Amino acid sequence: MNYLIKNIICVSKKIKLIIKHNILKTPVINFFKDNFSQNVLISYITKPFREGIDIIHTNSAEVLEIAQVFRSLGFNVDIADYDYEGYIDYKKYNTIFGFGDPLVNSFKFNSIQSTTRIYYGTGMHISIQNQNSTKRIEAVKNKKGIWIPESGRIVEKAWTQQTTNVDAMIVLGNDEVKKSYQKYFEKNIYLLSPSIYKQLDYKKVLEDKHFEEAKNNYLWFGSSGLIHKGLDLVLDAFKTLPDLHLHVCGPIENEPKFKKAYYDELYNKVNIHTYGFIKIDTLLFKEILNKCAFIIFPSCSEGGGASVLNVCVNGGLIPIVTKEASIDIDGFGLLINSFELSSVKMAIEDSQKLSQDELKTLSELTGKKISEYSLGNYSKLLKTHLSSIFNTNNSE
């Protein structure tokens, strides 16, 4: 009887949490208060519509831009969080855009043939992302003798229909991202470059930079999923390179098992400098950019690598990345060929062969190229893609 009562209490608590979650994440209805004949539901994030832009992540500016683009195409715009599981009147929508529960549930609760569903991918296909991330987690387990799955980026909900049954896809990143979806989806996949937050003039940063010193300084700048984003590999490399300096900016405190496993590398090496999470609108961020010539980021799966882009556009740091970071670096960056430590160290060795003149040239080219990832260009290309999708659907 006690066991039954405990189960009832546990289930009751879970139900209360679900109800509270859905109340707090009630969809935003007709954000612009328009009166168009068409309606779109954006399944992504609602926080920016309630609280404004947060420069911690470019998605807050991008989702507001998505809404503006749909408005310009003549849609009343509703927005739901991707994990919202409450009631939605799907029958009112001509188009559903985004990913997650609201998009997938639309197949269940709305059988209207004319609804256009567009998947918005902010990273590689979930199956590829999960596979790559779990392999990296296992690699750390083999090195450190401990499983740290929370430092991966494993998505437990597959939402299979969103990458198989939709009418079209728009995905962030380059051809590497696109290829991850083509195995599962035969219709049109449109590429979209992520946007950037430009806080500094990279030209001025480069003017003040002492390249002779900066050449020996590297930055790892990332968010959660420290193993997924290759911090372990970078730490393993630099602990054996005492003449080179690594600057680590990321939410280390949020992943205590990783912090414990790599405590010696993070805090006891004279050439490794750990700052924790740093916002890009701070003086400290600018100082770190002035110190470093390179950003190194051996991530196993990204959707355009926004953290790298923001470092490159604000400071002109030369990217050293894996192909899975999904950034086109031809002509100005260095490639890490695999997730083996030897590949990371080889890329670092190649960077050390660059002359000061080559460093300056590549840094300037980096800043120039990445400046093209503006929110304005994001918006223009998104509108072009959506217009193409709607024209294709209307002609069928």
TORKOL-4160 file (C-alpha; in steps of 0.2 Angstrom, whole numbers, padded with zeros to 4 digits, m for minus):
396
<pt num="1" X="0000" Y="0000" Z="0000"/>
<pt num="2" X="0014" Y="0012" Z="0005"/>
<pt num="3" X="0022" Y="0008" Z="m0012"/>
<pt num="4" X="0006" Y="0012" Z="m0021"/>
<pt num="5" X="0004" Y="0029" Z="m0012"/>
<pt num="6" X="0022" Y="0034" Z="m0016"/>
<pt num="7" X="0019" Y="0030" Z="m0034"/>
<pt num="8" X="0003" Y="0041" Z="m0034"/>
<pt num="9" X="0012" Y="0055" Z="m0026"/>
<pt num="10" X="0027" Y="0054" Z="m0038"/>
<pt num="11" X="0015" Y="0054" Z="m0053"/>
<pt num="12" X="0005" Y="0068" Z="m0046"/>
<pt num="13" X="0021" Y="0078" Z="m0044"/>
<pt num="14" X="0025" Y="0075" Z="m0062"/>
<pt num="15" X="0008" Y="0080" Z="m0068"/>
<pt num="16" X="0010" Y="0096" Z="m0058"/>
<pt num="17" X="0027" Y="0100" Z="m0066"/>
<pt num="18" X="0020" Y="0097" Z="m0083"/>
<pt num="19" X="0005" Y="0108" Z="m0080"/>
<pt num="20" X="0017" Y="0122" Z="m0073"/>
<pt num="21" X="0029" Y="0120" Z="m0088"/>
<pt num="22" X="0015" Y="0122" Z="m0100"/>
<pt num="23" X="0007" Y="0137" Z="m0091"/>
<pt num="24" X="0024" Y="0146" Z="m0091"/>
<pt num="25" X="0026" Y="0142" Z="m0109"/>
<pt num="26" X="0009" Y="0147" Z="m0116"/>
<pt num="27" X="0011" Y="0151" Z="m0135"/>
<pt num="28" X="0012" Y="0169" Z="m0141"/>
<pt num="29" X="m0003" Y="0172" Z="m0151"/>
<pt num="30" X="m0003" Y="0185" Z="m0166"/>
<pt num="31" X="0013" Y="0194" Z="m0159"/>
<pt num="32" X="0011" Y="0208" Z="m0172"/>
<pt num="33" X="m0008" Y="0210" Z="m0170"/>
<pt num="34" X="m0011" Y="0209" Z="m0188"/>
<pt num="35" X="m0026" Y="0204" Z="m0198"/>
<pt num="36" X="m0019" Y="0194" Z="m0213"/>
<pt num="37" X="m0029" Y="0179" Z="m0221"/>
<pt num="38" X="m0015" Y="0167" Z="m0217"/>
<pt num="39" X="m0008" Y="0160" Z="m0201"/>
<pt num="40" X="0009" Y="0153" Z="m0196"/>
<pt num="41" X="0015" Y="0144" Z="m0181"/>
<pt num="42" X="0033" Y="0145" Z="m0177"/>
<pt num="43" X="0039" Y="0131" Z="m0166"/>
<pt num="44" X="0055" Y="0136" Z="m0158"/>
<pt num="45" X="0057" Y="0148" Z="m0143"/>
<pt num="46" X="0046" Y="0161" Z="m0136"/>
<pt num="47" X="0057" Y="0170" Z="m0123"/>
<pt num="48" X="0063" Y="0183" Z="m0135"/>
<pt num="49" X="0045" Y="0188" Z="m0139"/>
<pt num="50" X="0042" Y="0191" Z="m0120"/>
<pt num="51" X="0059" Y="0197" Z="m0114"/>
<pt num="52" X="0068" Y="0204" Z="m0130"/>
<pt num="53" X="0085" Y="0199" Z="m0137"/>
<pt num="54" X="0098" Y="0190" Z="m0127"/>
<pt num="55" X="0116" Y="0191" Z="m0134"/>
<pt num="56" X="0121" Y="0175" Z="m0126"/>
<pt num="57" X="0115" Y="0165" Z="m0141"/>
<pt num="58" X="0110" Y="0171" Z="m0159"/>
<pt num="59" X="0094" Y="0161" Z="m0159"/>
<pt num="60" X="0085" Y="0175" Z="m0149"/>
<pt num="61" X="0088" Y="0188" Z="m0163"/>
<pt num="62" X="0085" Y="0175" Z="m0177"/>
<pt num="63" X="0068" Y="0169" Z="m0171"/>
<pt num="64" X="0062" Y="0187" Z="m0170"/>
<pt num="65" X="0069" Y="0189" Z="m0188"/>
<pt num="66" X="0059" Y="0173" Z="m0193"/>
<pt num="67" X="0043" Y="0181" Z="m0186"/>
<pt num="68" X="0047" Y="0197" Z="m0196"/>
<pt num="69" X="0050" Y="0188" Z="m0212"/>
<pt num="70" X="0033" Y="0178" Z="m0211"/>
<pt num="71" X="0024" Y="0194" Z="m0207"/>
<pt num="72" X="0032" Y="0202" Z="m0223"/>
<pt num="73" X="0025" Y="0187" Z="m0232"/>
<pt num="74" X="0007" Y="0191" Z="m0226"/>
<pt num="75" X="0006" Y="0179" Z="m0211"/>
<pt num="76" X="m0002" Y="0182" Z="m0193"/>
<pt num="77" X="0012" Y="0175" Z="m0182"/>
<pt num="78" X="0010" Y="0163" Z="m0167"/>
<pt num="79" X="0025" Y="0156" Z="m0158"/>
<pt num="80" X="0026" Y="0141" Z="m0147"/>
<pt num="81" X="0041" Y="0133" Z="m0138"/>
<pt num="82" X="0048" Y="0118" Z="m0146"/>
<pt num="83" X="0044" Y="0107" Z="m0131"/>
<pt num="84" X="0026" Y="0114" Z="m0128"/>
<pt num="85" X="0014" Y="0099" Z="m0127"/>
<pt num="86" X="m0002" Y="0109" Z="m0122"/>
<pt num="87" X="m0017" Y="0112" Z="m0133"/>
<pt num="88" X="m0014" Y="0120" Z="m0150"/>
<pt num="89" X="m0028" Y="0124" Z="m0163"/>
<pt num="90" X="m0018" Y="0117" Z="m0178"/>
<pt num="91" X="m0033" Y="0119" Z="m0190"/>
<pt num="92" X="m0030" Y="0138" Z="m0191"/>
<pt num="93" X="m0013" Y="0136" Z="m0198"/>
<pt num="94" X="m0008" Y="0137" Z="m0216"/>
<pt num="95" X="0010" Y="0134" Z="m0212"/>
<pt num="96" X="0020" Y="0127" Z="m0197"/>
<pt num="97" X="0038" Y="0131" Z="m0196"/>
<pt num="98" X="0052" Y="0125" Z="m0184"/>
<pt num="99" X="0055" Y="0109" Z="m0174"/>
<pt num="100" X="0049" Y="0099" Z="m0159"/>
<pt num="101" X="0033" Y="0094" Z="m0151"/>
<pt num="102" X="0021" Y="0107" Z="m0159"/>
<pt num="103" X="0028" Y="0103" Z="m0177"/>
<pt num="104" X="0027" Y="0084" Z="m0174"/>
<pt num="105" X="0010" Y="0084" Z="m0165"/>
<pt num="106" X="0003" Y="0094" Z="m0180"/>
<pt num="107" X="0003" Y="0077" Z="m0190"/>
<pt num="108" X="m0008" Y="0069" Z="m0176"/>
<pt num="109" X="m0020" Y="0083" Z="m0173"/>
<pt num="110" X="m0022" Y="0091" Z="m0191"/>
<pt num="111" X="m0024" Y="0080" Z="m0206"/>
<pt num="112" X="m0028" Y="0095" Z="m0218"/>
<pt num="113" X="m0018" Y="0092" Z="m0234"/>
<pt num="114" X="m0015" Y="0110" Z="m0238"/>
<pt num="115" X="m0005" Y="0114" Z="m0222"/>
<pt num="116" X="0014" Y="0117" Z="m0227"/>
<pt num="117" X="0026" Y="0110" Z="m0214"/>
<pt num="118" X="0044" Y="0117" Z="m0214"/>
<pt num="119" X="0057" Y="0109" Z="m0203"/>
<pt num="120" X="0070" Y="0122" Z="m0196"/>
<pt num="121" X="0086" Y="0113" Z="m0192"/>
<pt num="122" X="0098" Y="0121" Z="m0180"/>
<pt num="123" X="0111" Y="0107" Z="m0181"/>
<pt num="124" X="0115" Y="0091" Z="m0189"/>
<pt num="125" X="0102" Y="0077" Z="m0190"/>
<pt num="126" X="0098" Y="0071" Z="m0173"/>
<pt num="127" X="0104" Y="0053" Z="m0177"/>
<pt num="128" X="0121" Y="0060" Z="m0183"/>
<pt num="129" X="0122" Y="0072" Z="m0169"/>
<pt num="130" X="0118" Y="0058" Z="m0156"/>
<pt num="131" X="0130" Y="0046" Z="m0164"/>
<pt num="132" X="0145" Y="0058" Z="m0164"/>
<pt num="133" X="0141" Y="0064" Z="m0147"/>
<pt num="134" X="0140" Y="0047" Z="m0139"/>
<pt num="135" X="0157" Y="0042" Z="m0148"/>
<pt num="136" X="0165" Y="0057" Z="m0140"/>
<pt num="137" X="0158" Y="0053" Z="m0123"/>
<pt num="138" X="0165" Y="0035" Z="m0124"/>
<pt num="139" X="0182" Y="0042" Z="m0129"/>
<pt num="140" X="0183" Y="0052" Z="m0113"/>
<pt num="141" X="0177" Y="0037" Z="m0103"/>
<pt num="142" X="0192" Y="0027" Z="m0111"/>
<pt num="143" X="0204" Y="0041" Z="m0106"/>
<pt num="144" X="0197" Y="0046" Z="m0089"/>
<pt num="145" X="0188" Y="0031" Z="m0083"/>
<pt num="146" X="0171" Y="0040" Z="m0081"/>
<pt num="147" X="0155" Y="0042" Z="m0091"/>
<pt num="148" X="0150" Y="0060" Z="m0092"/>
<pt num="149" X="0135" Y="0060" Z="m0104"/>
<pt num="150" X="0129" Y="0077" Z="m0098"/>
<pt num="151" X="0144" Y="0084" Z="m0107"/>
<pt num="152" X="0138" Y="0078" Z="m0123"/>
<pt num="153" X="0123" Y="0085" Z="m0133"/>
<pt num="154" X="0112" Y="0070" Z="m0134"/>
<pt num="155" X="0094" Y="0073" Z="m0140"/>
<pt num="156" X="0083" Y="0060" Z="m0132"/>
<pt num="157" X="0067" Y="0065" Z="m0142"/>
<pt num="158" X="0070" Y="0060" Z="m0160"/>
<pt num="159" X="0054" Y="0068" Z="m0167"/>
<pt num="160" X="0056" Y="0057" Z="m0182"/>
<pt num="161" X="0042" Y="0064" Z="m0193"/>
<pt num="162" X="0050" Y="0081" Z="m0193"/>
<pt num="163" X="0064" Y="0075" Z="m0203"/>
<pt num="164" X="0054" Y="0063" Z="m0215"/>
<pt num="165" X="0037" Y="0069" Z="m0218"/>
<pt num="166" X="0038" Y="0088" Z="m0219"/>
<pt num="167" X="0037" Y="0098" Z="m0236"/>
<pt num="168" X="0054" Y="0106" Z="m0235"/>
<pt num="169" X="0069" Y="0109" Z="m0224"/>
<pt num="170" X="0079" Y="0125" Z="m0220"/>
<pt num="171" X="0094" Y="0121" Z="m0210"/>
<pt num="172" X="0108" Y="0131" Z="m0202"/>
<pt num="173" X="0126" Y="0128" Z="m0208"/>
<pt num="174" X="0135" Y="0122" Z="m0224"/>
<pt num="175" X="0134" Y="0106" Z="m0235"/>
<pt num="176" X="0141" Y="0096" Z="m0220"/>
<pt num="177" X="0124" Y="0099" Z="m0211"/>
<pt num="178" X="0114" Y="0096" Z="m0227"/>
<pt num="179" X="0122" Y="0079" Z="m0230"/>
<pt num="180" X="0117" Y="0073" Z="m0213"/>
<pt num="181" X="0099" Y="0075" Z="m0218"/>
<pt num="182" X="0099" Y="0069" Z="m0236"/>
<pt num="183" X="0100" Y="0051" Z="m0230"/>
<pt num="184" X="0083" Y="0053" Z="m0223"/>
<pt num="185" X="0074" Y="0066" Z="m0233"/>
<pt num="186" X="0072" Y="0067" Z="m0252"/>
<pt num="187" X="0063" Y="0084" Z="m0254"/>
<pt num="188" X="0071" Y="0101" Z="m0255"/>
<pt num="189" X="0084" Y="0106" Z="m0241"/>
<pt num="190" X="0089" Y="0124" Z="m0241"/>
<pt num="191" X="0104" Y="0130" Z="m0232"/>
<pt num="192" X="0104" Y="0146" Z="m0221"/>
<pt num="193" X="0120" Y="0153" Z="m0213"/>
<pt num="194" X="0118" Y="0158" Z="m0194"/>
<pt num="195" X="0119" Y="0176" Z="m0189"/>
<pt num="196" X="0132" Y="0185" Z="m0179"/>
<pt num="197" X="0132" Y="0198" Z="m0165"/>
<pt num="198" X="0145" Y="0211" Z="m0170"/>
<pt num="199" X="0151" Y="0220" Z="m0154"/>
<pt num="200" X="0168" Y="0225" Z="m0160"/>
<pt num="201" X="0177" Y="0231" Z="m0175"/>
<pt num="202" X="0188" Y="0217" Z="m0179"/>
<pt num="203" X="0200" Y="0229" Z="m0189"/>
<pt num="204" X="0203" Y="0239" Z="m0174"/>
<pt num="205" X="0206" Y="0224" Z="m0163"/>
<pt num="206" X="0219" Y="0218" Z="m0176"/>
<pt num="207" X="0227" Y="0235" Z="m0177"/>
<pt num="208" X="0231" Y="0234" Z="m0158"/>
<pt num="209" X="0236" Y="0215" Z="m0159"/>
<pt num="210" X="0254" Y="0210" Z="m0156"/>
<pt num="211" X="0255" Y="0195" Z="m0168"/>
<pt num="212" X="0272" Y="0189" Z="m0162"/>
<pt num="213" X="0264" Y="0186" Z="m0145"/>
<pt num="214" X="0246" Y="0182" Z="m0151"/>
<pt num="215" X="0253" Y="0168" Z="m0162"/>
<pt num="216" X="0256" Y="0157" Z="m0146"/>
<pt num="217" X="0239" Y="0160" Z="m0139"/>
<pt num="218" X="0223" Y="0150" Z="m0143"/>
<pt num="219" X="0205" Y="0152" Z="m0138"/>
<pt num="220" X="0192" Y="0139" Z="m0135"/>
<pt num="221" X="0175" Y="0147" Z="m0134"/>
<pt num="222" X="0159" Y="0137" Z="m0132"/>
<pt num="223" X="0143" Y="0133" Z="m0123"/>
<pt num="224" X="0136" Y="0118" Z="m0114"/>
<pt num="225" X="0141" Y="0100" Z="m0120"/>
<pt num="226" X="0160" Y="0102" Z="m0117"/>
<pt num="227" X="0165" Y="0085" Z="m0123"/>
<pt num="228" X="0153" Y="0087" Z="m0138"/>
<pt num="229" X="0162" Y="0103" Z="m0142"/>
<pt num="230" X="0179" Y="0096" Z="m0140"/>
<pt num="231" X="0186" Y="0104" Z="m0125"/>
<pt num="232" X="0194" Y="0088" Z="m0118"/>
<pt num="233" X="0204" Y="0086" Z="m0134"/>
<pt num="234" X="0210" Y="0104" Z="m0133"/>
<pt num="235" X="0215" Y="0102" Z="m0115"/>
<pt num="236" X="0224" Y="0085" Z="m0119"/>
<pt num="237" X="0234" Y="0094" Z="m0133"/>
<pt num="238" X="0239" Y="0110" Z="m0124"/>
<pt num="239" X="0245" Y="0101" Z="m0108"/>
<pt num="240" X="0258" Y="0094" Z="m0119"/>
<pt num="241" X="0263" Y="0110" Z="m0127"/>
<pt num="242" X="0269" Y="0121" Z="m0113"/>
<pt num="243" X="0276" Y="0135" Z="m0124"/>
<pt num="244" X="0258" Y="0138" Z="m0131"/>
<pt num="245" X="0244" Y="0146" Z="m0121"/>
<pt num="246" X="0225" Y="0140" Z="m0121"/>
<pt num="247" X="0212" Y="0152" Z="m0115"/>
<pt num="248" X="0196" Y="0143" Z="m0110"/>
<pt num="249" X="0179" Y="0152" Z="m0110"/>
<pt num="250" X="0163" Y="0142" Z="m0107"/>
<pt num="251" X="0151" Y="0136" Z="m0093"/>
<pt num="252" X="0163" Y="0124" Z="m0084"/>
<pt num="253" X="0154" Y="0126" Z="m0068"/>
<pt num="254" X="0138" Y="0119" Z="m0076"/>
<pt num="255" X="0146" Y="0103" Z="m0079"/>
<pt num="256" X="0154" Y="0097" Z="m0062"/>
<pt num="257" X="0159" Y="0080" Z="m0068"/>
<pt num="258" X="0169" Y="0086" Z="m0082"/>
<pt num="259" X="0177" Y="0100" Z="m0071"/>
<pt num="260" X="0182" Y="0086" Z="m0059"/>
<pt num="261" X="0189" Y="0075" Z="m0072"/>
<pt num="262" X="0199" Y="0089" Z="m0080"/>
<pt num="263" X="0202" Y="0099" Z="m0065"/>
<pt num="264" X="0221" Y="0097" Z="m0066"/>
<pt num="265" X="0221" Y="0103" Z="m0085"/>
<pt num="266" X="0209" Y="0117" Z="m0082"/>
<pt num="267" X="0217" Y="0125" Z="m0066"/>
<pt num="268" X="0234" Y="0118" Z="m0063"/>
<pt num="269" X="0243" Y="0121" Z="m0079"/>
<pt num="270" X="0253" Y="0137" Z="m0081"/>
<pt num="271" X="0249" Y="0138" Z="m0100"/>
<pt num="272" X="0230" Y="0135" Z="m0098"/>
<pt num="273" X="0219" Y="0149" Z="m0093"/>
<pt num="274" X="0201" Y="0145" Z="m0088"/>
<pt num="275" X="0189" Y="0160" Z="m0087"/>
<pt num="276" X="0172" Y="0152" Z="m0086"/>
<pt num="277" X="0157" Y="0159" Z="m0096"/>
<pt num="278" X="0161" Y="0176" Z="m0104"/>
<pt num="279" X="0148" Y="0187" Z="m0112"/>
<pt num="280" X="0154" Y="0195" Z="m0129"/>
<pt num="281" X="0149" Y="0212" Z="m0124"/>
<pt num="282" X="0162" Y="0213" Z="m0110"/>
<pt num="283" X="0179" Y="0221" Z="m0108"/>
<pt num="284" X="0186" Y="0204" Z="m0104"/>
<pt num="285" X="0180" Y="0197" Z="m0120"/>
<pt num="286" X="0189" Y="0210" Z="m0130"/>
<pt num="287" X="0205" Y="0208" Z="m0120"/>
<pt num="288" X="0205" Y="0189" Z="m0123"/>
<pt num="289" X="0203" Y="0193" Z="m0142"/>
<pt num="290" X="0218" Y="0204" Z="m0142"/>
<pt num="291" X="0228" Y="0191" Z="m0134"/>
<pt num="292" X="0224" Y="0177" Z="m0146"/>
<pt num="293" X="0227" Y="0173" Z="m0164"/>
<pt num="294" X="0217" Y="0158" Z="m0166"/>
<pt num="295" X="0201" Y="0150" Z="m0160"/>
<pt num="296" X="0201" Y="0131" Z="m0159"/>
<pt num="297" X="0185" Y="0121" Z="m0159"/>
<pt num="298" X="0185" Y="0102" Z="m0163"/>
<pt num="299" X="0166" Y="0100" Z="m0161"/>
<pt num="300" X="0158" Y="0084" Z="m0167"/>
<pt num="301" X="0142" Y="0092" Z="m0173"/>
<pt num="302" X="0136" Y="0110" Z="m0176"/>
<pt num="303" X="0123" Y="0120" Z="m0185"/>
<pt num="304" X="0135" Y="0134" Z="m0192"/>
<pt num="305" X="0146" Y="0135" Z="m0176"/>
<pt num="306" X="0139" Y="0152" Z="m0170"/>
<pt num="307" X="0151" Y="0153" Z="m0156"/>
<pt num="308" X="0166" Y="0152" Z="m0168"/>
<pt num="309" X="0158" Y="0165" Z="m0180"/>
<pt num="310" X="0156" Y="0177" Z="m0166"/>
<pt num="311" X="0174" Y="0176" Z="m0161"/>
<pt num="312" X="0180" Y="0177" Z="m0179"/>
<pt num="313" X="0169" Y="0193" Z="m0183"/>
<pt num="314" X="0173" Y="0202" Z="m0167"/>
<pt num="315" X="0192" Y="0199" Z="m0166"/>
<pt num="316" X="0197" Y="0191" Z="m0183"/>
<pt num="317" X="0204" Y="0175" Z="m0174"/>
<pt num="318" X="0209" Y="0162" Z="m0187"/>
<pt num="319" X="0197" Y="0147" Z="m0185"/>
<pt num="320" X="0205" Y="0129" Z="m0182"/>
<pt num="321" X="0190" Y="0118" Z="m0183"/>
<pt num="322" X="0183" Y="0101" Z="m0188"/>
<pt num="323" X="0172" Y="0099" Z="m0203"/>
<pt num="324" X="0158" Y="0094" Z="m0191"/>
<pt num="325" X="0159" Y="0112" Z="m0185"/>
<pt num="326" X="0150" Y="0116" Z="m0201"/>
<pt num="327" X="0159" Y="0132" Z="m0205"/>
<pt num="328" X="0167" Y="0135" Z="m0223"/>
<pt num="329" X="0185" Y="0140" Z="m0219"/>
<pt num="330" X="0192" Y="0138" Z="m0237"/>
<pt num="331" X="0206" Y="0151" Z="m0239"/>
<pt num="332" X="0207" Y="0157" Z="m0221"/>
<pt num="333" X="0205" Y="0143" Z="m0208"/>
<pt num="334" X="0214" Y="0127" Z="m0203"/>
<pt num="335" X="0205" Y="0110" Z="m0203"/>
<pt num="336" X="0206" Y="0097" Z="m0189"/>
<pt num="337" X="0205" Y="0081" Z="m0199"/>
<pt num="338" X="0198" Y="0069" Z="m0185"/>
<pt num="339" X="0194" Y="0068" Z="m0167"/>
<pt num="340" X="0211" Y="0060" Z="m0163"/>
<pt num="341" X="0223" Y="0069" Z="m0152"/>
<pt num="342" X="0236" Y="0068" Z="m0166"/>
<pt num="343" X="0225" Y="0077" Z="m0178"/>
<pt num="344" X="0222" Y="0092" Z="m0166"/>
<pt num="345" X="0240" Y="0093" Z="m0162"/>
<pt num="346" X="0244" Y="0093" Z="m0181"/>
<pt num="347" X="0233" Y="0107" Z="m0184"/>
<pt num="348" X="0241" Y="0117" Z="m0170"/>
<pt num="349" X="0258" Y="0113" Z="m0177"/>
<pt num="350" X="0252" Y="0119" Z="m0194"/>
<pt num="351" X="0246" Y="0135" Z="m0187"/>
<pt num="352" X="0263" Y="0138" Z="m0179"/>
<pt num="353" X="0271" Y="0138" Z="m0196"/>
<pt num="354" X="0262" Y="0153" Z="m0201"/>
<pt num="355" X="0273" Y="0169" Z="m0203"/>
<pt num="356" X="0267" Y="0186" Z="m0195"/>
<pt num="357" X="0262" Y="0192" Z="m0212"/>
<pt num="358" X="0252" Y="0177" Z="m0215"/>
<pt num="359" X="0244" Y="0178" Z="m0198"/>
<pt num="360" X="0239" Y="0196" Z="m0202"/>
<pt num="361" X="0232" Y="0192" Z="m0219"/>
<pt num="362" X="0222" Y="0177" Z="m0213"/>
<pt num="363" X="0215" Y="0187" Z="m0198"/>
<pt num="364" X="0209" Y="0201" Z="m0209"/>
<pt num="365" X="0202" Y="0189" Z="m0222"/>
<pt num="366" X="0193" Y="0179" Z="m0207"/>
<pt num="367" X="0185" Y="0195" Z="m0201"/>
<pt num="368" X="0180" Y="0200" Z="m0219"/>
<pt num="369" X="0172" Y="0183" Z="m0223"/>
<pt num="370" X="0163" Y="0181" Z="m0207"/>
<pt num="371" X="0156" Y="0198" Z="m0208"/>
<pt num="372" X="0145" Y="0192" Z="m0222"/>
<pt num="373" X="0135" Y="0182" Z="m0209"/>
<pt num="374" X="0124" Y="0197" Z="m0204"/>
<pt num="375" X="0106" Y="0196" Z="m0198"/>
<pt num="376" X="0101" Y="0206" Z="m0213"/>
<pt num="377" X="0108" Y="0192" Z="m0225"/>
<pt num="378" X="0100" Y="0179" Z="m0214"/>
<pt num="379" X="0084" Y="0187" Z="m0216"/>
<pt num="380" X="0085" Y="0190" Z="m0235"/>
<pt num="381" X="0090" Y="0172" Z="m0238"/>
<pt num="382" X="0076" Y="0165" Z="m0227"/>
<pt num="383" X="0063" Y="0175" Z="m0236"/>
<pt num="384" X="0070" Y="0169" Z="m0253"/>
<pt num="385" X="0069" Y="0151" Z="m0247"/>
<pt num="386" X="0052" Y="0153" Z="m0240"/>
<pt num="387" X="0045" Y="0161" Z="m0256"/>
<pt num="388" X="0053" Y="0146" Z="m0266"/>
<pt num="389" X="0045" Y="0133" Z="m0254"/>
<pt num="390" X="0027" Y="0142" Z="m0255"/>
<pt num="391" X="0029" Y="0143" Z="m0274"/>
<pt num="392" X="0034" Y="0125" Z="m0276"/>
<pt num="393" X="0019" Y="0119" Z="m0265"/>
<pt num="394" X="0007" Y="0130" Z="m0274"/>
<pt num="395" X="0012" Y="0124" Z="m0291"/>
<pt num="396" X="0010" Y="0105" Z="m0286"/>
